Each structure stands twice: as structure tokens, then as C-alpha cells.
Amino acid sequence: MSKQPPQQLPLHEPVLLADVVELLAPKAGESYLDLTAGYGGHAGAIIKRTGAPDKAVLVDRDQNAINELGSLKAAGARITRDDYAHAAADLAEAGERFDMVLLDVGVSSPQLDRYERGFSFQADGPLDMRMDQSQGKTAADIVNRSSRDELVDILVRYGEEPLGAARRIVDAIHSSRPITTTAQLAQTILSTHRGKWQKTHPATRTFQALRIVVNDELGQLSRALELLPRLLNDGGRVAVISFHSLEDRMVKRYFAEATGSGYEAELQLLTKKPIAGSDHDVHNPRARSAKLRAAVKIKRKGLS
């Protein structure tokens, strides 16, 4: 794993694009909220069908993504740099509602592909992992400052690493600190691995766990999900794309609660089972672990 020079990277290919468009079913003149707009792949396709960029709000906390949304901003879309949970709370508090809401909680291809962002161990880079690089805490801070018990808990809770493996990894990390690069961390983890491995690198779960903690990914998702009914017009559709089992369980549980409370239910499922990227987006390698769930806000006669 050698450090690579900066390079021109391909644009992010939106995950499950055709399925998202089908489920959100955009109509001319409808409003759209993209809470994780990224590089605008989903947003561009939706806005093309609504013909109403002035009714679109696009949110992302990554300044690099914001910079790439310039053409949609020029067309009239409102662009907001913020984390999606905070943006959702602000919009709900302001009483704004939309016909379509999309929440794609994965890491974008440009974030993964740029070694200097520190999300991947495919090339050496600083151990960063911040989606918003203006925030303070990095993955290196967690790796180098956390106690053994804290790191074991992170790996087991957020990486779903078996306890024995987590303890071996943490012992190796503590013996190797300070760890400042992705290659250094990956090699430290690899040195603890027992037996053979083929498809999944032994460092994958640790990198996932650290990324989740650095970016408060599960806390963000939990807070945003609770706000969805307040952000939707009656008959409005929402789609959520998740990329690992912890996220998908949260989305599944929330939709089950929001759609399963009889007359009090606020949402109705559009997907009884999740749409899997491994089946529906086979040509996009980043879609392999993606799961898409969607719902519609129930219209109630006589109620706003």
C-alpha cells in the first residue's frame, strides 16, 4: 500500500438510481429534499423529472460535495452545508415540507477514493475519516487516545467484530501507537489475523467502526428518521439507502413502528422487503451492500 499522487477521479455513480426514481415517482413541479446530496447524482435525476430546481433543497456536510453542486445551485436549487440530522431538524422546525425526501447514508465514491480523506486502506493516507473536515475529532484521535476498553467497545458495537478478535486488534493498536496513517492501522490489524482471508480484508470492520464513531453515523440516522413525517407532505414519498446491517436494522425498525400503529400510523411501506444493490445494481461495485427502503406519508381526510 503506497501513497498515491492526487488524481482525476471518476464522478460518483449514484447507488440504485433507477429504483430510487421509481419509488419516489417524481412529478412535474414537485418539491424535493436530498439530505445527503453528495455529488448530485440522485438529485440531478429527480430534478430533471420535476423540472423544478427552485423547489429542491440539497444538503451535505462535505465541502467538496457542496462545491460539485454548483450547476444545480445555478439552476435554482437551495444548497445547504450541514449534517443531515441538524438540517432535517432546522427544516422541520421551520415547517418546511416536501413531496420527496431521500436519505443515502453511505460514503461517496470520491470520499473513499481520495487517499487524503482516510476512509480506505486501499492506498496510504492520513487516518482522518471525517465527512466534515471542519469538525475536530479524527479517526487518529480515537485510535491514539482511547483506552483499551473504549476501543474494544467501539469495534464490537460498531464494527460487529467478535470480542476475541477485537481484543487482539486493540492490544496490537496499543502496542503500535501512535498510529497516524491508514496503511499503518491496516497492517497492525492484519498482524493479528488468524487463518486465511479472501474477499474481506481483516481491517474492514475496524475501519467501519471508526468511521461510524467519527461521524456519529448512527446518532445522525436515528435523529433524522424521527423527523421524516414532519418533513413530508401528505402523499409524500421517502427513500432511505443504508450500507451496513446496523443502519438497515434501524431503518427497518423505524419504518415498522411508523407504519404498524394502526389508525395512528403516519407512513405506509412502499417496500415490504429492502431492495438490495447486489441484485438491482450489479454493475456498480459500491452498491454491493446497499439496501433501499421506502414509504409514503398517509393522506388523512380532514387533516393537514
Phi, psi and omega in degrees: 000100182253153180290132183255147177289157176304144182218162175285118186259150177293152178295154180294128177269116184297138183280136175052041186301311183299321181289322178298314180297319180296317183286320179285336174046061183296139178240157182305131175085000183281157179267154188216133175240119175249107186280347178222069192293332179056233182262016168084015181296306177294315183300316181299319181292320180293312183295327177301325182277328178280332185063023185226067179300333179290348178255017181249137173241123184242126186241139168201149179263355181267118182299327177299320177292317178304318180298329182278352182267012185302320182294323178288325175296316179298330179282349177124355180290147176271124183251130181232126174268112181189162170286152191290330179292316179293318178297317179299318179296317179296316181294318179295318179297326179281356178079018180280138179227155187224157177278336180217139175227133177237136176229107180248102192267018178274168173277134183286158179302315179299326176294316180292322188281338181273110185302330184289349177276340173076021180275336189236153176257012179289334173219152185285138178198174179296145183278083189252281176074010178280126172289323174253106186284000174273347178283163189276309192282129177252173176297325178298322178300317181292314182298320188267345185247346183279150175286169178301312182299320180296317180292320177300315180299318179299314182293321181285315185288315188254340176258352183054037177279136175303146187303316181298316179294321180298318180294320178296317180297315182293320176301317180293321178298313181297325179286338185256356184295145006279142176247123187237351182232161180294321180293321179298316179292315181298318180293322177299316179292317181299327182293342181266351189286138178250134178084191183268157170219149185236282188281321187251122179295139182302340181275352188302314184292322179294316179298320177299313182300315180295318179297320179298316182290315181304320186257007180049046189296318182285324176295317177302312183296316180301314182292322181289320181302318182296338183268351187304313181301327180288340182266354185253137165291159172302131184084000179287148183249145177230139176232138180232126176251125177240165188230357172212166192297326180298316178294313184297324177297320178296316180294315179300315180296317181297312180297324178297319180289319184285339182252351188250020184253036174062226183297334181279354182300137180263333184236158173234132183295139170259344180230109177293324175236152180293147173275121186265133178298330180295339179257325190255351182218055192292339182274353180253105184299333180285348180271359189306318183259006185287144173226132184245126175234149184213157180208166178233143179283129185290134175277132179238126181296133176082356181243148178275000000 
